[in-house]
Amino acid sequence: MKKKLKILIVNDYKFGGGAEKIFNQTYDLFSEQAIVKQFYGAEKHIALSTKPITIKNILNSQALKRIYSNESYTRFLLTLVEFEPDIVHLHNYYNVLSPSILKALRKYRSGRKSIAVIYTAHDYHLVCPYAALTCYSWINNKPRFFPTAPTLFQILFCKWDERGLIYSLAKQIQWFIAYKYYDLASEIDHIVAPSQFLYNIMISKIQKAKMTMVRNPLDLNKGFSKGEERKNKEKEFRMIYFGRLSPEKGLIELISALQDIKDFKFTLTIYGEGHSMRGIKQVISKCKLQASVRTVGLLNHNELMSKLSEYDAMVLPSLWYENAPLSLVEGAAMNLRLITANYGGMKEIAEICGGEYLINPSDKEDIINKIRLCKDDVLCSRKIINRDFNNITNIFSKEGYIEKISHIYHSTSVRT
């Protein structure tokens, strides 16, 4: 009998957003054909620190631990020694675990232990200190996108955290020590890019590892209403957002734009949790939109999917590029129209799914015009264009994911 592969799957968090969903799904999909173990740093996302910037608070904050964590290094090295995996499949690791786990891999290999390391890039961390591929103005703190991976000069002198200099320095120091001084990225043998956009950004900077574009999986045969048309009898345009509530998701900017809509009735329901909840509630109150915009909190996935049929369109107005947001695919599978940003992974996924209305999330007029256009199409019962459910199902199939990841597992050369 052929020996089963031993796979160690690694992520910062057990539960949370899209990366955590793929982390857990990869574990489930490969548990029958391999011996699989999960390793993670925390159960769920840790909120950004809002404490005053003092030496004491900095020394006690997560900012220093993300540069290097002795605890993560020791715990991960011990797990490697005890489990003896053939494959280590990394997902996100730079927030809680820190790049110290890559140093642990190097130490483990130095003992002549053969291992292959795969990394699914859920963002742009390997080529940029801020994983969103965004920096902030030193003058007005406005975000700035990079169309390509930043240069070394930009890495050293841009502001990489909206909270200020100290937090920006923490990200710069982490990135520079890990990837320039210790060259820890060289421990990665194969990088999986879930979108063509991310692949194109990273390929110019990645020299030592192989790269393959593999779409994240989504089971579109469970609980979805593919192709079912809904009749909006109330003549009210109903939008939904679901996901993590964080500043880069652009919800505050979206809600601010909604206050200028006076000529038709609409609702926006926000499902999720995160450290932007307070700011979102404040802007809803400030804009006097309590009757039109509401926050619901977090629902389990099955309950959330059952709610989608109540809406006409989903919104994802992120201020960063995203990577490969499966929430858009879930919305499309429930026959929702997609209002999302006209760049990055959002544009790529939305155009695959069809029925997209692409916006500039920083342009109020553009947001309102695209929402109005979408509303007109819904209330006039116009057909959703360019939506092919068979194509969507094939592109994001679990079977395709298993086949491609299995090939990477078996074809990547182990090394010491």
C-alpha positions as CSV (number, residue, x, y, z in Angstrom):
1,M,0.0,0.0,0.0
2,K,1.3,3.5,-0.9
3,K,2.2,5.5,2.1
4,K,-0.1,8.5,2.8
5,L,1.4,12.0,2.6
6,K,1.7,13.8,5.9
7,I,0.6,17.4,5.5
8,L,0.9,20.2,8.0
9,I,-1.5,23.1,7.2
10,V,-0.6,26.4,8.8
11,N,-2.5,29.7,9.3
12,D,-2.5,32.6,11.7
13,Y,-6.2,32.0,12.7
14,K,-8.5,29.0,12.9
15,F,-11.6,31.1,12.1
16,G,-12.2,34.4,10.5
17,G,-12.3,35.5,6.8
18,G,-11.6,34.0,3.4
19,A,-8.1,32.7,4.2
20,E,-9.4,30.8,7.2
21,K,-12.2,29.3,5.1
22,I,-9.6,27.9,2.6
23,F,-7.4,26.8,5.5
24,N,-10.2,24.7,6.9
25,Q,-11.5,23.6,3.6
26,T,-8.1,22.3,2.5
27,Y,-7.9,20.3,5.7
28,D,-11.3,18.8,5.0
29,L,-10.7,18.0,1.3
30,F,-7.4,16.2,1.9
31,S,-8.2,14.4,5.2
32,E,-9.2,11.2,3.4
33,Q,-6.2,10.9,1.1
34,A,-3.5,12.1,3.5
35,I,-2.7,12.4,7.2
36,V,-3.4,16.1,7.8
37,K,-2.7,18.3,10.8
38,Q,-3.6,21.9,11.4
39,F,-1.4,24.4,13.1
40,Y,-2.6,28.0,13.9
41,G,-1.7,30.9,16.1
42,A,-5.1,32.0,17.5
43,E,-8.8,31.0,17.3
44,K,-10.0,34.2,15.6
45,H,-8.8,37.6,14.5
46,I,-7.2,39.9,17.0
47,A,-8.5,43.5,16.9
48,L,-6.1,46.3,16.0
49,S,-4.6,48.1,19.0
50,T,-6.2,51.5,19.7
51,K,-4.1,52.1,22.9
52,P,-2.0,55.3,23.2
53,I,1.4,55.0,21.6
54,T,3.7,54.6,24.7
55,I,6.8,52.6,25.2
56,K,5.0,50.3,27.6
57,N,2.1,49.7,25.2
58,I,4.4,49.0,22.3
59,L,6.4,46.5,24.3
60,N,3.2,44.7,25.3
61,S,1.5,44.9,21.9
62,Q,1.2,42.3,19.1
63,A,3.4,44.7,16.9
64,L,6.6,43.3,18.4
65,K,5.5,39.7,18.3
66,R,4.7,40.0,14.6
67,I,8.3,40.9,13.9
68,Y,9.5,37.8,15.6
69,S,7.8,35.4,18.0
70,N,10.0,33.0,20.1
71,E,6.8,31.3,21.2
72,S,5.7,30.6,17.6
73,Y,9.2,29.5,16.6
74,T,9.5,27.0,19.5
75,R,5.9,25.6,19.2
76,F,6.2,25.2,15.4
77,L,9.6,23.6,15.5
78,L,8.3,21.1,18.1
79,T,5.3,20.4,15.9
80,L,7.6,19.7,12.9
81,V,9.8,17.3,15.0
82,E,6.8,15.4,16.4
83,F,4.6,15.3,13.3
84,E,7.4,14.9,10.7
85,P,5.4,16.2,7.7
86,D,6.2,15.5,4.1
87,I,4.4,18.8,3.1
88,V,4.0,22.0,5.0
89,H,1.2,24.1,3.4
90,L,1.4,27.7,4.6
91,H,-1.5,30.1,4.4
92,N,-1.4,33.4,6.3
93,Y,1.3,33.5,9.0
94,Y,2.6,37.1,9.4
95,N,0.1,38.5,12.0
96,V,0.2,36.1,14.9
97,L,2.7,33.3,14.1
98,S,5.2,35.7,12.4
99,P,8.0,34.8,9.9
100,S,9.7,33.1,12.8
101,I,8.0,29.9,11.6
102,L,10.0,30.1,8.4
103,K,13.1,30.2,10.5
104,A,11.9,27.1,12.3
105,L,11.5,25.4,8.9
106,R,15.1,26.4,8.1
107,K,16.3,24.9,11.5
108,Y,14.3,21.8,10.9
109,R,15.8,21.3,7.4
110,S,19.3,21.9,8.8
111,G,18.9,18.6,10.6
112,R,18.7,16.9,7.2
113,K,15.0,16.6,7.3
114,S,13.4,16.5,3.8
115,I,10.3,18.6,3.4
116,A,8.4,20.5,0.7
117,V,6.9,23.9,1.6
118,I,3.8,25.2,-0.3
119,Y,2.4,28.7,0.3
120,T,-1.0,29.9,-0.7
121,A,-0.7,33.7,-1.1
122,H,-4.0,35.2,0.2
123,D,-2.5,38.7,-0.2
124,Y,0.7,40.5,-1.1
125,H,2.7,40.1,2.0
126,L,5.7,38.5,0.4
127,V,6.4,41.5,-1.8
128,C,5.1,44.3,0.4
129,P,5.2,45.2,4.2
130,Y,1.5,45.9,4.2
131,A,-0.3,42.8,2.8
132,A,-2.9,45.0,1.1
133,L,-0.3,46.4,-1.3
134,T,-1.3,49.8,0.0
135,C,0.5,52.6,1.8
136,Y,-0.8,55.8,3.4
137,S,0.0,59.5,2.8
138,W,2.3,61.0,5.5
139,I,0.2,64.2,5.0
140,N,-3.5,63.3,5.0
141,N,-3.4,59.5,5.7
142,K,-5.2,58.7,2.5
143,P,-4.5,55.2,1.0
144,R,-2.4,54.8,-2.1
145,F,-2.4,51.7,-4.3
146,F,0.6,50.2,-5.9
147,P,0.0,48.9,-9.5
148,T,3.1,46.7,-9.1
149,A,5.2,45.4,-6.2
150,P,6.9,48.3,-4.4
151,T,10.6,49.1,-4.9
152,L,13.0,48.8,-2.0
153,F,13.1,52.6,-1.7
154,Q,9.3,52.6,-1.3
155,I,9.4,49.8,1.2
156,L,11.9,51.8,3.3
157,F,10.2,55.2,3.2
158,C,6.5,54.8,2.7
159,K,4.0,54.8,5.5
160,W,2.6,51.2,5.8
161,D,0.0,51.6,8.6
162,E,-2.8,54.1,9.0
163,R,-2.2,54.3,12.8
164,G,1.1,56.0,12.3
165,L,4.9,55.8,12.3
166,I,5.5,53.2,15.0
167,Y,3.1,50.6,13.6
168,S,4.5,51.3,10.1
169,L,8.0,50.7,11.4
170,A,6.9,47.4,12.9
171,K,5.7,46.2,9.4
172,Q,8.8,47.5,7.7
173,I,11.2,45.9,10.3
174,Q,9.3,42.6,10.1
175,W,9.4,42.5,6.3
176,F,13.1,43.7,6.0
177,I,14.5,41.3,8.6
178,A,12.5,38.3,7.3
179,Y,12.9,38.7,3.6
180,K,16.0,40.9,3.0
181,Y,18.3,40.0,5.9
182,Y,17.4,36.4,6.5
183,D,15.9,35.6,3.1
184,L,13.3,33.4,4.7
185,A,11.1,33.4,1.6
186,S,13.7,31.0,0.1
187,E,12.2,28.4,2.4
188,I,9.1,28.4,0.2
189,D,9.3,25.9,-2.7
190,H,6.0,26.6,-4.5
191,I,3.5,29.5,-4.3
192,V,-0.2,29.1,-5.1
193,A,-1.8,32.3,-6.4
194,P,-5.7,32.2,-6.2
195,S,-6.1,34.9,-8.8
196,Q,-4.4,35.9,-12.0
197,F,-4.1,39.5,-10.7
198,L,-2.1,38.4,-7.6
199,Y,0.0,36.1,-9.8
200,N,0.9,38.9,-12.1
201,I,1.9,41.2,-9.2
202,M,4.1,38.7,-7.5
203,I,5.7,36.8,-10.4
204,S,8.1,39.8,-11.1
205,K,9.5,39.6,-7.6
206,I,9.5,35.9,-6.9
207,Q,12.7,34.3,-8.1
208,K,13.4,31.1,-6.2
209,A,9.9,29.5,-5.8
210,K,7.7,28.2,-8.5
211,M,4.2,29.8,-8.9
212,T,0.9,28.3,-10.0
213,M,-2.5,30.0,-10.3
214,V,-5.1,27.8,-8.6
215,R,-8.7,29.1,-7.9
216,N,-9.9,28.7,-4.4
217,P,-12.7,26.1,-4.2
218,L,-16.4,26.7,-3.5
219,D,-19.1,24.0,-3.4
220,L,-21.9,25.5,-5.6
221,N,-24.1,22.5,-5.3
222,K,-25.2,23.1,-1.7
223,G,-27.9,25.6,-0.8
224,F,-27.6,27.8,-3.8
225,S,-30.4,29.0,-6.1
226,K,-28.5,29.1,-9.4
227,G,-30.5,30.9,-12.0
228,E,-33.7,31.5,-10.0
229,E,-35.1,35.0,-10.7
230,R,-36.7,36.9,-7.9
231,K,-39.5,39.4,-8.2
232,N,-39.1,42.6,-6.2
233,K,-42.6,43.4,-5.3
234,E,-41.8,46.1,-2.9
235,K,-40.0,48.3,-5.5
236,E,-37.2,48.7,-3.0
237,F,-33.6,48.1,-4.0
238,R,-32.0,45.7,-1.4
239,M,-28.3,45.4,-1.0
240,I,-26.2,43.1,1.2
241,Y,-22.6,43.0,2.5
242,F,-21.2,40.0,4.3
243,G,-17.7,39.6,5.6
244,R,-15.2,41.0,7.9
245,L,-15.8,44.6,9.1
246,S,-12.4,46.4,8.8
247,P,-11.3,49.8,7.4
248,E,-10.0,48.5,4.1
249,K,-13.5,47.0,3.2
250,G,-14.7,50.5,2.3
251,L,-18.0,50.3,4.0
252,I,-17.7,53.7,5.7
253,E,-17.1,55.3,2.4
254,L,-20.0,53.5,0.8
255,I,-22.4,54.5,3.5
256,S,-21.3,58.1,3.2
257,A,-22.1,58.0,-0.5
258,L,-25.6,56.5,0.2
259,Q,-26.8,59.5,2.1
260,D,-26.9,61.4,-1.2
261,I,-29.5,59.0,-2.7
262,K,-32.9,60.7,-2.5
263,D,-34.8,59.6,-5.5
264,F,-35.4,55.9,-4.7
265,K,-35.8,53.6,-1.7
266,F,-33.0,51.2,-0.8
267,T,-31.7,49.1,2.0
268,L,-28.2,47.9,2.9
269,T,-27.9,45.1,5.4
270,I,-24.4,44.4,6.8
271,Y,-23.6,40.9,8.1
272,G,-20.3,40.4,9.9
273,E,-18.1,41.5,12.8
274,G,-14.8,43.3,13.2
275,H,-13.1,46.3,14.7
276,S,-14.9,48.7,12.2
277,M,-18.3,48.0,13.7
278,R,-18.3,51.0,15.9
279,G,-17.2,53.4,13.1
280,I,-19.9,51.9,10.8
281,K,-22.6,52.5,13.3
282,Q,-21.4,56.1,13.9
283,V,-21.4,57.0,10.2
284,I,-24.9,55.4,9.8
285,S,-26.1,57.7,12.6
286,K,-24.2,60.7,11.3
287,C,-25.8,60.3,7.8
288,K,-29.2,59.7,9.3
289,L,-29.5,56.4,7.5
290,Q,-30.9,54.2,10.4
291,A,-34.0,53.4,8.4
292,S,-32.0,52.2,5.4
293,V,-28.8,50.8,6.6
294,R,-28.5,48.2,9.4
295,T,-25.8,46.0,11.0
296,V,-26.8,42.5,11.9
297,G,-23.7,40.9,13.2
298,L,-22.2,37.5,12.4
299,L,-24.3,34.5,11.2
300,N,-23.1,31.0,10.6
301,H,-22.5,30.3,6.9
302,N,-25.6,28.2,6.2
303,E,-27.9,30.7,7.8
304,L,-26.2,33.5,5.9
305,M,-26.6,31.7,2.6
306,S,-30.3,31.2,3.3
307,K,-30.7,35.0,3.7
308,L,-29.1,35.9,0.3
309,S,-32.3,35.2,-1.6
310,E,-33.9,38.2,0.1
311,Y,-31.6,40.7,-1.7
312,D,-31.1,42.1,-5.1
313,A,-27.4,42.9,-5.1
314,M,-24.3,42.3,-3.0
315,V,-21.6,45.0,-2.4
316,L,-17.9,44.6,-1.9
317,P,-16.4,48.1,-2.1
318,S,-12.9,47.3,-0.7
319,L,-10.3,50.0,-0.7
320,W,-7.6,47.5,-1.4
321,Y,-7.1,45.1,-4.3
322,E,-8.4,42.0,-2.5
323,N,-7.2,38.7,-4.0
324,A,-9.9,36.3,-5.0
325,P,-13.0,37.1,-2.9
326,L,-15.3,34.1,-2.9
327,S,-18.1,36.1,-1.4
328,L,-18.7,37.5,-5.0
329,V,-19.0,33.9,-6.3
330,E,-21.4,33.1,-3.5
331,G,-23.5,36.1,-4.3
332,A,-23.5,35.3,-8.0
333,A,-24.6,31.7,-7.3
334,M,-27.6,33.1,-5.5
335,N,-28.3,35.2,-8.6
336,L,-27.4,38.5,-7.0
337,R,-25.9,41.3,-9.0
338,L,-22.4,42.3,-8.0
339,I,-21.5,45.9,-7.0
340,T,-17.8,45.9,-6.4
341,A,-14.5,47.8,-7.1
342,N,-13.1,48.2,-10.6
343,Y,-9.7,46.9,-9.8
344,G,-7.7,43.9,-8.5
345,G,-9.1,40.6,-7.6
346,M,-12.6,42.0,-7.2
347,K,-12.8,43.0,-10.9
348,E,-11.3,39.7,-12.0
349,I,-13.8,37.5,-10.0
350,A,-16.8,39.7,-10.8
351,E,-16.1,39.5,-14.5
352,I,-15.9,35.7,-14.3
353,C,-19.3,35.7,-12.5
354,G,-21.1,38.2,-14.7
355,G,-23.7,40.7,-13.6
356,E,-21.1,43.1,-12.3
357,Y,-21.4,46.9,-11.7
358,L,-17.8,48.1,-11.2
359,I,-17.3,51.2,-9.1
360,N,-14.5,53.4,-7.9
361,P,-15.0,53.1,-4.1
362,S,-13.4,56.6,-3.6
363,D,-15.8,58.4,-6.0
364,K,-19.2,59.2,-4.5
365,E,-20.8,60.1,-7.8
366,D,-19.6,56.9,-9.5
367,I,-20.9,54.8,-6.6
368,I,-24.3,56.4,-6.8
369,N,-24.5,56.1,-10.6
370,K,-23.7,52.4,-10.6
371,I,-26.1,51.6,-7.7
372,R,-28.8,53.5,-9.6
373,L,-28.0,51.6,-12.8
374,C,-28.2,48.3,-10.9
375,K,-31.4,49.3,-9.2
376,D,-33.0,50.1,-12.6
377,D,-32.0,46.8,-14.0
378,V,-33.5,45.0,-11.0
379,L,-36.8,46.9,-10.8
380,C,-37.2,46.5,-14.6
381,S,-36.5,42.8,-14.3
382,R,-33.7,42.9,-16.9
383,K,-31.7,39.8,-17.3
384,I,-28.3,39.5,-15.6
385,I,-25.8,39.5,-18.4
386,N,-22.7,37.3,-18.9
387,R,-23.6,34.9,-16.1
388,D,-22.8,31.3,-16.9
389,F,-23.5,29.0,-13.9
390,N,-21.8,26.0,-15.5
391,N,-18.7,28.0,-16.1
392,I,-18.7,29.4,-12.6
393,T,-19.2,25.9,-11.1
394,N,-16.3,24.4,-13.2
395,I,-13.8,27.3,-12.4
396,F,-14.4,27.1,-8.6
397,S,-15.0,23.4,-8.3
398,K,-13.6,21.4,-5.3
399,E,-12.6,18.6,-7.7
400,G,-10.4,21.0,-9.7
401,Y,-8.8,22.4,-6.5
402,I,-8.0,18.9,-5.2
403,E,-6.5,17.8,-8.5
404,K,-4.3,20.9,-8.9
405,I,-3.1,21.1,-5.3
406,S,-2.5,17.3,-5.2
407,H,-0.3,17.7,-8.3
408,I,1.6,20.5,-6.6
409,Y,2.0,18.3,-3.4
410,H,3.4,15.4,-5.4
411,S,5.5,17.3,-7.9
412,T,7.2,19.7,-5.6
413,S,10.7,18.4,-4.8
414,V,11.4,17.8,-1.1
415,R,14.6,19.3,0.1
416,T,16.7,19.6,3.2
